[in-house]
Amino acid sequence: MFVIVGIVVVTVSVVGGFMFAGGDVVLLIQPAEFIVIVGAAVGSSLISSPVGVIKKMIKTLSGVFKSHSHSKEDYLELLKAFNDLFLLAQRDGLLAIEKHVETPAESDILSKNQKFINNELAITFFCDTMKVMLSGGVPPHELENLIDAEIQTLEAETKPAINAITKMGDALPGLGIVAAVLGIIITMGSIDEGAAVVGHHVAAALVGTFLGVLLAYGFVGPLATNLEVALEEKMRYLETIKTCLVAYAKGNPPIIAVEMARRTIFSEERPTFGELENYMRGKTE
């Protein structure tokens, strides 16, 4: 939502300021300049990035308009679900939670947290780890190493796509200059056609520089930053899940495992100990 708002604000501010200063917005509509800049940017990305990274870039950009943040309520629901699941295992044995892990969407414990269930990455991460725990024979420190390896892999496979988008943004001002130089070449070929024609061509050339800088610092650069923040939030969510699972695997009571996980949450979204305790008891403040 905020991405769309930001795009609108940037566009309105730039175009509106230009018009307020007496500029003719029609002069900014230069399809040839746009084709040169965007086409060259896409082409350079195809040259620099393997097919796998290109596919990941498209997939990553398609999710930029989705919210990846988690509220305090989301974390409360997550920790309560883990606490209830571990209490069940403590009471009836670890195998009692097998059906909840095999079909989480049908679990009367996990399905209460729809944001967690609908998060394919998180639910797969959690259930796969629980299946390893249910299989037995994996020491807690090895389980932690296994989880760390998965988190590192998930982060490593996403970063190249974000880096490629960042590099595209860095290249746009230079490509804008390329478009401007081409415009100047056209201008020099029309130098004998009068001041009006020359002025029009010069304006079109300058629009190329303008578009390159605007696309780089107004859109692509901020999008890359947004994707970096979203990746960090995803990894933090997985770190919270990991901490809870490892703490329980080490033999800690459910409430202690949940408390250890709570302390990995960033301060703005982290519930207090009292809030978590009341939530697990079905109370609200």
N, C-alpha and C positions, 0 to 999 in steps of 0.2 A: 504493500500500500504506500509506504513512505518513498519507495523507489519511484513510483508513478508521480507522486506529489513533487518529488525533487526534480524529475524531468520537466514537469509542467512549469515549476518555478524558474528553472534555468532558462527554458525557452521563452517564457513570458518576459522575464527580466531583460534578456539580451535583445529580443526583438522589440519589446515595448520601449526600452531605453533608446534604441535606434530610431524608432518612430517618433518618440518624444523630442528627440533632437532635430527632427525635421527630415529624417531619412525616408526614402521610398522603399518599402519592404519588397517591392517587386525586384529591385536590384539585387537582393540577396538570393533570389531564385535563379541559380546557375547550375542546371543539371550536369553540364559538361564537367565542371569543377568537382561536383559531388561524385561523379562516375570515376574520375581520375583518382581521387583521394581514397574513397571506399574500396574501389576495385584493386588499387595497388596495395591497400592494407590487407585485404583478404588474400590476395595473391602472395604477399610476403609471408603471411601466416602459413599458407600451404607449403611454401618453400622451407620454412624453418621448423615446422612441426610434423611429426609422423601422423599417419592416419588415425591411430588410437587416440592421440592427443587432440586432434581435430574433433573427433566424435565426442570426447570428454568435454571439450570447450562448448560444443553445441548443447550438450546435456546440462552442463553447469549453468550456462546462460539462460536456459529455459526455466531454471528454478530460481532465478534471481528475484522474481516477483512473489515468491512464496516466503512466508515467515518461518525462520528457523530458530527463533528465540523461544525460550521457555520461561514462563512466569513462575512466581512463587507457588501458585496453585498447582501448576504442572508438576513441580518437584514434590510437593506434599502428596499428590496422588501417586507419584512414582514410588516414593519411600514407603507409603502406607501399603501399597501392593506388595512390595518386597517383604515388608515386615509380616504381613498376613501369610504370604507364601512360606516364609521360613518358619513361622509359628506352626503351620500345618505340618511341615517336614519334621519339626522338633517333636510334635505330638504323635504323629502317625508314621514317622520314618521318611527318609529321603525319597523313596519310591512313590510315596503318596502324591508327590507333585509332578510325577511323570506326565500325566494326562494334561496338566496345565501347561507344560512346556511343549508337548507335542502339538497341541492345538490351542494356542494362546487365545485365539479369537472366541473360542467356546469356553474358556476358563471363567468361572464366576468370580475369580479374584482379579486376574489381569485385564479382563474385558471391561472392567469398570473404568479403566483409564484409556479412553478412546484415542487420545493423542499419542500415547505410547504404542498402542496396538497398531495404529495407522502409520507409525514411523517404521518403515520397513527396515531401515538400517539398524535402528536401536533394538527392535524386537528380535531380529535375526541374531544380532550380536549377543543379546541376553540368552535367548533360547539355546543357541549353539554352545555357549559356555556352560549352561546348566546341564545340557546333555553330556558334556565331558565330565562334569561333577558326578552325574548319576552313573556313569560308566565305572567310576571308582578307580583306584590305583594311581591317581594323579596327585602328587604332593602339592600343597598350597603354593609353594614358591614356583613350581613348574607351571601351575595354572596361571599365576600372575605373569610369568614370562610369555605364556601363550597369548594372554589377553593383550599384553603390551605389543607383541608382534603384530597382532591384528590391527590395533589402533594405529601403529606406525605405518602399516601397509595402506590402510584407508586414507591416511593423511598424505602419504607419498604419491598415491595414484591421483589425487585431486590437485596437488600443488602445481604440477607441470601445466595443467590447463589454465590455472589462474595466472601463472607466470607468463604464459603465451598471450593472454589477454592484456596483461600489464605491458608487455613489450609492444603489442599492437598500439596501445595508447601512447607509448613513448615515441613511436614512429610517426604518428599522425601529424605533428607539427612539421616535420621534415617533408612529408608527402604533400602537405599544404603548400610548402615552398615550391615543390616540384610543379604542382598545378599552377601556382602563380607564375613561375618561369615560363611555362608553356603559354600562359595567357599573354605574357610580355612578348614572346616570340610572335604570337598572332598579331599583337598590337604593332610591332615593328613592320610587319608585312602590310599593315593597313595605314601606315603613317601618312600616305598621300590622299587619304579619303576624307580629310577634314577633322577639325577639333572634336566635333560631336562623336564621331565614330571612334576616334582614338580614346576619348574619355570613357566611352562605354566599355571598350576592351580593357582599359586599365582598371576600371571598377570591377569587372569580372575577374581579372587576375588577382586583385586584392581580396576578393571574396574567397578565393582558394586558400590563401593564408589564414583568413578568418575562420573558415570551416575546419581546417586542420587543427588549429589551436582550440577551437570550441569543442570539437569532438573529443580531443585528447583530455582536456582538463575539465570539461563540463559534463561529459558522459562516460567515456570508456574508462578513464582513470578512476572515477568514483565507483563505477560498477565493479572494477577489479578489487577495490578496497572493500566494498560490500561483500564480495565473495570470500575474501580473506577472513572477515569478521564472522561470516556465516560458518565457515569451516572451523574456526576456533570454537564457536558455540556448539557445533556438532561434536567436536572432540571433547569438550568439557562435559557434555551430557553423557558421553560414553565413559569418561573418567569417573563420573559419579556412580554409574552402574558397576564399573569395574571395582571400585573401592568397596562397594557393598558386597559384591560376590566374593571377593578375596577375603574380606574380613569374616564373612560367614564360613568360608572354606577353612579358615584357620581355627575354627571352633568357638568364635565369639557368639554370644546370644544375639538373637535377631535385633533387639533394641540397640545393642552396641554397634552391630554392623551398620544399621541404619544411621546411627549418630555419626559414625566415621564417614559415611557417604555424605551426610548433610554438610560436613565441614569442607567438602571439596567444591561446594556451590559458591559462585561469586556472590559477594555481599548483597547486591541489589535484589537478587532472587532468592537468597538463602532465608528459609524460615528460622525463627528462633527455636531453641530447644522446647520452650513452652508451647509454641504454636504447633510444632510437630507432635508433641505429646497429646495435646488436646485434639488434634485432627485424628490421630490414631484411635482415640477414645470416642470419636464421633461427636466431639464438641467443637463449636466454632466461637471465636472471640468476637 
